[in-house]
């Protein structure tokens, strides 16, 4: 059976609705970030630092993975956040060649404000849009 014939109209409707609600959330998020004086990407960097598993910091490489971005682009993003007084770089504790990126007090304040502002839209997204049921396409 081909993949094309295994999807029916309702599958496309679910996928369309999911992508629509996801895009609405992202647009809303961009507006929230702008109102707080940050870009969506700057917020995502702060969010990944604040939410990094079992640490209060992350390496440039780890942030690049989380952001799905190129290393040099993340370095430039960190530069901008550092200029805004949101983050700072520190030499690695275990490996002095490694750079740790840490949130500063202003970064914690901003990421917390923005995350709190997102809560109603996150609840709406969760209630309004069930995750699409993915069929086995084998």
Secondary structure as a PSIPRED ss2 file (coil, helix, strand):
# PSIPRED VFORMAT (PSIPRED V4.0)

   1 X C   1.000  0.000  0.000
   2 X C   1.000  0.000  0.000
   3 X C   1.000  0.000  0.000
   4 X H   0.000  1.000  0.000
   5 X H   0.000  1.000  0.000
   6 X H   0.000  1.000  0.000
   7 X C   1.000  0.000  0.000
   8 X C   1.000  0.000  0.000
   9 X H   0.000  1.000  0.000
  10 X H   0.000  1.000  0.000
  11 X H   0.000  1.000  0.000
  12 X H   0.000  1.000  0.000
  13 X H   0.000  1.000  0.000
  14 X H   0.000  1.000  0.000
  15 X H   0.000  1.000  0.000
  16 X H   0.000  1.000  0.000
  17 X H   0.000  1.000  0.000
  18 X H   0.000  1.000  0.000
  19 X H   0.000  1.000  0.000
  20 X H   0.000  1.000  0.000
  21 X H   0.000  1.000  0.000
  22 X H   0.000  1.000  0.000
  23 X H   0.000  1.000  0.000
  24 X H   0.000  1.000  0.000
  25 X H   0.000  1.000  0.000
  26 X H   0.000  1.000  0.000
  27 X H   0.000  1.000  0.000
  28 X H   0.000  1.000  0.000
  29 X H   0.000  1.000  0.000
  30 X H   0.000  1.000  0.000
  31 X H   0.000  1.000  0.000
  32 X H   0.000  1.000  0.000
  33 X H   0.000  1.000  0.000
  34 X H   0.000  1.000  0.000
  35 X H   0.000  1.000  0.000
  36 X C   1.000  0.000  0.000
  37 X C   1.000  0.000  0.000
  38 X C   1.000  0.000  0.000
  39 X C   1.000  0.000  0.000
  40 X H   0.000  1.000  0.000
  41 X H   0.000  1.000  0.000
  42 X H   0.000  1.000  0.000
  43 X H   0.000  1.000  0.000
  44 X H   0.000  1.000  0.000
  45 X H   0.000  1.000  0.000
  46 X H   0.000  1.000  0.000
  47 X H   0.000  1.000  0.000
  48 X H   0.000  1.000  0.000
  49 X H   0.000  1.000  0.000
  50 X H   0.000  1.000  0.000
  51 X C   1.000  0.000  0.000
  52 X C   1.000  0.000  0.000
  53 X C   1.000  0.000  0.000
  54 X C   1.000  0.000  0.000
  55 X C   1.000  0.000  0.000
  56 X C   1.000  0.000  0.000
  57 X E   0.000  0.000  1.000
  58 X E   0.000  0.000  1.000
  59 X E   0.000  0.000  1.000
  60 X H   0.000  1.000  0.000
  61 X H   0.000  1.000  0.000
  62 X H   0.000  1.000  0.000
  63 X H   0.000  1.000  0.000
  64 X H   0.000  1.000  0.000
  65 X H   0.000  1.000  0.000
  66 X H   0.000  1.000  0.000
  67 X H   0.000  1.000  0.000
  68 X C   1.000  0.000  0.000
  69 X C   1.000  0.000  0.000
  70 X C   1.000  0.000  0.000
  71 X H   0.000  1.000  0.000
  72 X H   0.000  1.000  0.000
  73 X H   0.000  1.000  0.000
  74 X H   0.000  1.000  0.000
  75 X H   0.000  1.000  0.000
  76 X H   0.000  1.000  0.000
  77 X H   0.000  1.000  0.000
  78 X H   0.000  1.000  0.000
  79 X H   0.000  1.000  0.000
  80 X H   0.000  1.000  0.000
  81 X H   0.000  1.000  0.000
  82 X H   0.000  1.000  0.000
  83 X H   0.000  1.000  0.000
  84 X C   1.000  0.000  0.000
  85 X C   1.000  0.000  0.000
  86 X C   1.000  0.000  0.000
  87 X E   0.000  0.000  1.000
  88 X E   0.000  0.000  1.000
  89 X E   0.000  0.000  1.000
  90 X E   0.000  0.000  1.000
  91 X E   0.000  0.000  1.000
  92 X C   1.000  0.000  0.000
  93 X C   1.000  0.000  0.000
  94 X C   1.000  0.000  0.000
  95 X C   1.000  0.000  0.000
  96 X C   1.000  0.000  0.000
  97 X C   1.000  0.000  0.000
  98 X C   1.000  0.000  0.000
  99 X E   0.000  0.000  1.000
 100 X E   0.000  0.000  1.000
 101 X E   0.000  0.000  1.000
 102 X E   0.000  0.000  1.000
 103 X E   0.000  0.000  1.000
 104 X C   1.000  0.000  0.000
 105 X H   0.000  1.000  0.000
 106 X H   0.000  1.000  0.000
 107 X H   0.000  1.000  0.000
 108 X H   0.000  1.000  0.000
 109 X H   0.000  1.000  0.000
 110 X H   0.000  1.000  0.000
 111 X H   0.000  1.000  0.000
 112 X H   0.000  1.000  0.000
 113 X H   0.000  1.000  0.000
 114 X H   0.000  1.000  0.000
 115 X H   0.000  1.000  0.000
 116 X H   0.000  1.000  0.000
 117 X H   0.000  1.000  0.000
 118 X H   0.000  1.000  0.000
 119 X H   0.000  1.000  0.000
 120 X H   0.000  1.000  0.000
 121 X H   0.000  1.000  0.000
 122 X H   0.000  1.000  0.000
 123 X H   0.000  1.000  0.000
 124 X H   0.000  1.000  0.000
 125 X H   0.000  1.000  0.000
 126 X H   0.000  1.000  0.000
 127 X H   0.000  1.000  0.000
 128 X H   0.000  1.000  0.000
 129 X C   1.000  0.000  0.000
 130 X C   1.000  0.000  0.000
 131 X C   1.000  0.000  0.000
 132 X C   1.000  0.000  0.000
 133 X C   1.000  0.000  0.000
 134 X C   1.000  0.000  0.000
 135 X C   1.000  0.000  0.000
 136 X C   1.000  0.000  0.000
 137 X C   1.000  0.000  0.000
 138 X C   1.000  0.000  0.000
